[in-house]
């Protein structure tokens, strides 16, 4: 007999961590999406230097967790755990799920004031996540930062592109980032400009990771 594939929406319990302001004094919120195999707690520590009473850092953890250590190496009691935003399997459903997740998160953590800036930040795999949320979600970021990752090409047309065009965009990459060599960074800029986007390019001396000085510079970046 033939197999048929179906989808069933279910509730999930998502985990996120916060740094910085917790009261009505918050005027800026950064939603920072980690990379492949990372976890929210450790990733959030990279933003401690820019967390203030007026700036809240929110690090959501991707919904799909897995053991980083190979079978037979570490026991499950000591094996490292990472998380992933998506794979190619059932791709569109996973995109829909994490966009809805980030929309729900924003409703949860948004301060009551209407005068609050939202910075959507994505590192590595999380860059595509942050970009899709900015283009497809219900939130309206004041700034989009893609660090060590690229813009999904499926966003470069129609309404998603129109929404991205209204958001200041910053691309960041380390000069020694093996996942973002010079040629790839230059091609990314060329493609985005060819679609009418105007990214600000930032490079730093380092590899595939965060850089405190660049983060502090971005914390003063003009936003929409």
C-alpha positions in Angstrom: 0.0 0.0 0.0 1.2 3.5 -0.7 2.6 5.7 2.0 1.2 9.2 2.5 2.9 12.0 4.4 1.1 14.4 6.7 1.9 17.2 9.2 0.4 17.7 12.7 1.2 21.0 14.5 2.1 20.3 18.1 3.1 22.4 21.1 6.8 22.6 22.1 8.5 24.0 25.2 11.3 26.3 24.0 14.2 27.5 26.0 15.8 31.0 25.9 18.1 33.0 28.1 18.3 36.8 28.8 20.9 39.2 29.8 20.7 42.9 30.7 17.7 45.0 31.4 14.6 43.5 32.9 12.4 46.5 33.6 10.7 49.4 31.9 14.0 51.1 31.3 14.8 48.8 28.4 14.9 50.6 25.1 16.7 48.1 22.9 16.3 44.3 22.6 18.7 42.0 20.7 17.3 38.6 19.7 20.5 36.6 19.0 20.3 33.3 17.1 23.1 30.9 17.7 24.9 28.8 15.2 24.8 25.1 14.4 25.6 22.8 17.3 25.6 25.6 19.8 23.4 26.3 22.9 21.7 29.5 24.0 23.5 29.8 27.4 27.0 29.6 26.1 26.2 31.7 23.1 24.6 34.5 25.2 27.8 34.8 27.3 29.4 36.4 24.2 27.1 39.4 24.6 27.8 40.2 28.2 29.8 43.2 27.4 26.9 45.0 25.7 24.1 44.0 28.0 23.0 47.0 30.0 20.0 48.2 32.0 18.7 49.7 28.8 19.7 46.9 26.4 18.2 43.4 26.8 19.9 40.4 25.1 17.6 37.5 24.4 19.1 34.2 23.1 16.6 31.6 21.9 17.7 28.0 21.6 16.8 26.1 18.5 14.2 23.4 18.9 16.2 20.5 17.6 18.9 19.2 20.0 21.3 16.4 19.4 24.5 14.8 20.9 27.6 16.4 19.4 29.9 13.5 20.4 29.9 10.4 18.2 28.3 7.2 19.4 30.7 5.1 21.4 32.7 8.1 22.5 31.0 9.6 25.5 28.1 8.2 27.5 24.8 10.1 27.2 25.4 11.4 30.7 28.5 13.3 29.7 28.2 13.8 25.9 28.0 17.4 24.7 24.6 18.6 23.4 24.1 21.1 20.6 21.0 22.5 18.8 20.1 23.1 15.2 17.6 25.4 13.6 16.8 23.2 10.7 18.1 20.7 8.2 17.1 20.1 4.6 14.6 17.4 5.7 11.0 18.8 5.9 12.6 22.2 5.3 9.6 24.4 4.9 7.9 23.1 8.0 11.0 23.7 10.1 11.2 27.3 8.7 7.6 28.0 9.5 8.1 26.5 13.0 11.1 28.7 13.9 9.5 31.9 12.5 6.4 31.3 14.6 8.7 30.5 17.6 10.6 33.7 17.3 7.4 35.7 16.8 6.0 34.1 20.1 9.3 34.9 21.8 9.2 38.5 20.8 5.7 38.8 22.2 7.0 37.3 25.4 10.1 39.5 25.9 9.1 42.8 24.3 9.1 45.7 26.8 5.8 47.5 27.2 7.1 50.8 25.7 6.3 51.4 22.0 9.7 53.1 21.7 11.8 50.0 21.7 14.3 49.0 19.0 14.7 45.4 18.0 18.0 44.1 16.6 17.7 40.7 14.9 21.1 39.0 15.1 22.2 35.7 13.6 25.5 33.9 13.8 26.5 31.2 11.3 23.4 28.9 10.8 21.5 31.4 12.9 22.1 34.1 10.2 19.6 32.5 7.9 17.2 32.1 10.8 17.4 35.8 11.8 17.0 36.8 8.2 13.9 34.7 7.6 12.4 36.0 10.8 13.0 39.6 9.7 11.5 38.9 6.3 8.7 36.5 7.2 7.8 37.1 10.8 5.4 39.6 12.4 8.2 41.6 14.2 9.7 44.7 12.6 13.5 44.8 13.4 15.3 48.1 13.4 18.6 46.4 12.4 19.5 43.0 10.9 23.0 41.6 11.6 24.2 38.5 9.8 27.5 37.3 11.3 29.6 34.6 9.7 26.6 33.5 7.6 24.7 34.5 4.5 21.3 35.7 3.3 19.0 32.9 2.2 18.5 33.3 -1.6 14.8 32.4 -1.3 14.3 35.8 0.4 15.6 37.8 -2.5 12.3 38.3 -4.3 8.8 39.6 -3.8 7.5 40.7 -0.4 10.4 39.2 1.7 12.9 41.3 -0.3 10.7 44.4 0.0 10.7 43.9 3.8 14.4 43.4 4.0 15.0 46.5 1.9 13.4 48.6 4.7 15.8 47.2 7.4 19.4 48.4 7.8 21.6 45.4 7.2 25.1 44.6 8.5 27.3 41.7 7.4 30.1 40.7 9.7 32.9 38.1 9.0 36.3 37.3 10.5 39.2 37.5 8.0 40.2 34.0 9.1 36.7 32.6 9.0 37.0 29.3 7.1 33.3 29.4 6.4 33.4 32.9 5.1 36.5 33.4 2.9 37.1 36.7 1.2 35.8 35.5 -2.1 32.5 34.3 -0.5 32.1 37.6 1.4 32.6 39.6 -1.7 30.2 37.5 -3.7 27.6 37.9 -0.9 27.9 41.6 -1.0 27.7 41.6 -4.8 24.5 39.5 -4.8 22.8 41.6 -2.2 23.6 44.8 -3.9 22.4 43.3 -7.1 19.0 42.9 -5.5 18.8 46.4 -4.2 20.0 45.9 -0.7 22.7 48.1 0.9 24.6 46.0 3.4 27.3 47.6 5.6 30.3 45.3 5.6 32.4 44.7 8.8 35.5 42.6 9.0 37.7 41.8 11.9 40.9 39.9 12.7 39.6 36.5 13.8 37.9 33.3 12.8 34.4 31.8 13.0 33.3 33.4 16.3 32.1 36.6 17.9 34.4 39.6 18.5 33.8 41.9 21.5 35.1 45.1 19.8 32.8 44.6 16.8 29.8 43.9 19.1 30.5 47.1 21.0 30.6 49.0 17.7 27.3 47.5 16.6 25.7 48.4 19.9 26.1 52.0 18.6 24.9 51.3 15.1 22.2 53.6 13.8 18.9 51.8 13.3 15.6 52.5 11.5 
